[in-house]
Amino acid sequence: MQEHERRGQRLIALFILGCVLFNYPVLSLFNVATEVFGVPVLYVYIFTAWALLVGLMALVVETRR
């Protein structure tokens, strides 16, 4: 399998992971009335999941052969 095909498959997997992370059932787990360092837990989760996805996409796109 070529590197280009593997990279495409990994990006598709990251897209699916993003869809799961930002879908209703998972988001509802973090929709609670508590705060982390003064920030609602839902906002912390959304920012952390977004940063994780961006970091993983950077790893996939920027990996050398």
Contact map, one row per residue, 1 for C-alpha under 8 A:
11101100000000000000000000000000000000000000000000000000000000000
11111100000000000000000000000000000000000000000000000000000000000
11111110000000000000000000000000000000000000000000000000000000001
01111111000000000000000000000000000000000000000000000000000000000
11111111100000000000000000000000000000000000000000000000000000000
11111111110000000000000000000000000000000000000000000000000000000
00111111111000000000000000000000000000000000000000000000000110000
00011111111100000000000000000000000000000000000000000000000000000
00001111111110000000000000000000000000000000000000000000000000000
00000111111111000000000000000000000000000000000000000000000100000
00000011111111100000000000000000000000000000000000000000100100000
00000001111111110000000000000000000000000000000000000000000000000
00000000111111111000000000000000000000000000000000000000000000000
00000000011111111100000000000000000000000000000000001001100000000
00000000001111111110000000000000000000000000000000000000000000000
00000000000111111111000000000000000000000000000000000000000000000
00000000000011111111100000000000000000000000000000000000000000000
00000000000001111111110000000000000000000000000000001000000000000
00000000000000111111111000000000000000000000000000000000000000000
00000000000000011111111001000000000000000000000000000000000000000
00000000000000001111111001100000000000000000000010000000000000000
00000000000000000111111101100000000000000000010000000000000000000
00000000000000000011111111100000000000000000000000000000000000000
00000000000000000000011111110000000000000000000000000000000000000
00000000000000000000001111111000000000000000000000000000000000000
00000000000000000001111111111100000000000000000000000000000000000
00000000000000000000111111111110000000000100000000000000000000000
00000000000000000000000111111110000000000000000000000000000000000
00000000000000000000000011111111000000000000000000000000000000000
00000000000000000000000001111111000000001100100000000000000000000
00000000000000000000000000111111100000001100000000000000000000000
00000000000000000000000000001111110000011100000000000000000000000
00000000000000000000000000000011111000011000000000000000000000000
00000000000000000000000000000001111100011000000000000000000000000
00000000000000000000000000000000111111111000000000000000000000000
00000000000000000000000000000000011111111001000000000000000000000
00000000000000000000000000000000001111100000000000000000000000000
00000000000000000000000000000000001111110000000000000000000000000
00000000000000000000000000000000001111111011000000000000000000000
00000000000000000000000000000001111101111111000000000000000000000
00000000000000000000000000000111111100111111100000000000000000000
00000000000000000000000000100111000000011111110000000000000000000
00000000000000000000000000000000000000111111111000000000000000000
00000000000000000000000000000000000100111111111100000000000000000
00000000000000000000000000000100000000001111111110000000000000000
00000000000000000000010000000000000000000111111111000000000000000
00000000000000000000000000000000000000000011111111100000000000000
00000000000000000000000000000000000000000001111111110000000000000
00000000000000000000100000000000000000000000111111111000000000000
00000000000000000000000000000000000000000000011111111100000000000
00000000000000000000000000000000000000000000001111111110000000000
00000000000000000000000000000000000000000000000111111111000000000
00000000000001000100000000000000000000000000000011111111100000000
00000000000000000000000000000000000000000000000001111111110000000
00000000000000000000000000000000000000000000000000111111111000000
00000000000001000000000000000000000000000000000000011111111100000
00000000001001000000000000000000000000000000000000001111111110000
00000000000000000000000000000000000000000000000000000111111111000
00000000000000000000000000000000000000000000000000000011111111100
00000010011000000000000000000000000000000000000000000001111111100
00000010000000000000000000000000000000000000000000000000111111100
00000000000000000000000000000000000000000000000000000000011111110
00000000000000000000000000000000000000000000000000000000001111111
00000000000000000000000000000000000000000000000000000000000001111
00100000000000000000000000000000000000000000000000000000000000111
